[in-house]
Amino acid sequence: MNTLYVKDGHTASISPKYVYHSSVHKIWKWGACFLGEKYFASSRPLNIKKIQTKIKKKEYTIQRFIELESAPEQYLLRNGYTPLICLKSH
């Protein structure tokens, strides 16, 4: 069973590398659409100052989100993640 860790409502799993998920959305006043996503890995943690970036245009807004999906266990523990306890159902 792969242990999950949680911090501020965000979950991350354990892996030897730092794995990030980036997604891009286009938002209008009347709705939104998903433009794409990409996963990427790094041997070192990235210095991400903002997990959400907005580019505002006259008619719409482009939003990009970057989230940590997995990292080495010691990194997660040092950065405030706690193990998520899951109860097995029978």
Buried (B, 14 or more C-beta within 10 A) or exposed (E): EEEBBBEEEEBBBBBEEBBBBBBBBBBEEEEEEEEEEEEEEEEEEEEEEEEEBEEEEEEBBBBBBBBBBBBBBEBBEEEEBEEEEEEEEE
